[in-house]
Every structure is written in C-alpha cells, then in structure tokens.
Amino acid sequence: MANPLYGRNLITIESLSRQELELILTLTARCKAQPTPPYLKGRIVASCFFEASTRTRLSFEAAVHRLGGSVIGFADGQQSSSQQKGESLSDTIRIISGYADALVLRHPQALAAQQAVEAAAGIPVINAGDGAHQHPTQALLDLFTIQETQGRLEDLNIALVGDLKYGRTVHSLVQVIMPFKGNHLFLIAPEALMLPGPLLQQLQQRGVPYSVHQQLHAVLPQCDILYMTRLQQERFQTTTERVTAPCILTLADLQTARMNLKVLHPLPRVGEIATDVDHSPYAYYFQQARNGLYTRQALLALLLSHDPH
C-alpha cells in the first residue's frame, strides 16, 4: 500500500484523515518499541524557529538525527540576520527551502505556516506551532499518549483545563479527537478564556458532546484524561483576560480520581500542577513529552520516505 503522507505538508491537524492518524500512531509505536531505520539518510531538515521553543525544537532535531538525517536552521529567528534586516517571511522561507528536503516552522503569527507552504520550493512544511492557531504535531503526540495510557481513543471523558482561547495545543487536540466516537469533553476555563466559538460550533456539527465548567472538582471523578494547560499570557490582548488559572491541581485533589486517570500537560507548567503530583501514578506529562520524539520520528519518516515500514 502506497504511503499517503509522502511529500505532504502538515499545517493543520484536520488535514489528516482518521486512517492517516492511525498510520502515524502505528509507526510511532514502532519507533518507540525498537531502533528506527535510517529513513532520512542523506536528507536535510531545516528547523526554523522564529519563536522560542525547548521540547518541540529539540525533539524534532533529535528525531531527524535518530532517522539518520541532518539539521540546519536556527533556534531564535528574532536574532537571525534576515529578521534584523527586515526580510519578509516569504523571502526567508524561499531561500531556506532551497537548502533542505523539509522545513519545520514555528512562528508567533497565526497562519504563518500556510504562508511558508506558499513560499517553499515544493518541500514538505511542518507546522511546529503558529501563534494561537494550531500545533498539529503536539496533537499527534497527545493522541498517541491517550491511546497508550487508556488503550483506546473512543468512549473517553477528557477534561481540558486552563487557557482554552489561546492555547494552540488545546485547539489541535480538540480537532484531532473529533474523528473518534463517544468521547465527552469537559471544558474548564474562565469565561474570558473559553474555547473559541468556531471550535465549539465544529464540536456541535460533528456531534461531539461537551460541557462548560468553571471549576475542575465537580467533574474530576468522571475523567479519564485531565489535560492541564498554562495561561498563554504572552498572547493576551485585553486586561480583562488577565485572570488567574481556574485551578491549581494538587495531589489532594486527585483523591476522587479514577484509577485509570492520567494527567497530561503540553508543558511548560507555570504553577497549575503542584510538584507533589509528579510522583503519583496519575502524572504522565513527562512521558507525554518524551513521546514527542517518537511521534515526530514517525511523521518525518512518513513525509520523507516512500515506504517507512
């Protein structure tokens, strides 16, 4: 069977069908279970981070190296010569795409990744986070982690907690869970930071049940996945949005939790999960971050190899 992802871009998570998601998950599990063949031998991947990143950038670069490829690029585009001289994003991407076989882009502006696709010289572009828009590879590793911890992707109760308005990881997770049936989403956030209206409408149109809450404690006993997020204060646009986190999760809060509950977080945390949770059987956010390596290995292999099997 031909690889349907070969040569593709990944800009939004909804561009992937359920079958393609399952293909990525299958290869991710294989990458985690055994050493990965050098699918990227002789290939160069440009890692272009116009916005600071730790986990995403380093896991992408580690994934390239583990697949036998090479990395070029920069970790802080604001300090790059092209930015300091006022070069447009399109011109920068047009140049860099001539040096590489794929491009991984993080940018503070929403929809910058789509602009990069239009400028790139036909090489695959991977959105590593564009403003408050989407973070599709985070959604893939989140999906893999949910499946790994729960043994399924359907009939789950998933609580999304924190900044649901500007949290691009939440936006992508909502999109990626839609094809899987029977899930209920608990949306827990201050009113000013609730999930954007268009995403709520998509949930309604796709028949995904959800409920809106101000506090976590009432729904915690029903949850299989608790997805905590930090407040994206760097993206706040008005003073009314500068609210405190809806909760700070402590070990004591988890006394009513189901045995199978796993606490996830895209990291970094900035106080919304107390450190006393870290050594509990519920904490899975550090393993979740490590899964980013295997997920990005699988994705790169599928985009740049005809038959990564």
Secondary structure, DSSP 4 states (H G I P E B T S, - for coil): ---TTTT--BS-GGGS-HHHHHHHHHHHHHHHHSPPP-TTTT-EEEEEESS--SHHHHHHHHHHHHTT-EEEEES-GGGSHHHHTT--HHHHHHHHTTT-SEEEEEESSTTHHHHHHHHSSS--EEEEEETTTB-HHHHHHHHHHHHHHHS-SSS-EEEEES-TTT-HHHHHHHHHHTTSTT-EEEEE--GGGSPPHHHHHHHHHTT--EEEES-STTTGGG-SEEEE----GGG--SGGG----S--B-GGGGGG--TT-EEE--S--SSSB-GGGTTSTTB-HHHHHHHHHHHHHHHHHHHH-S---
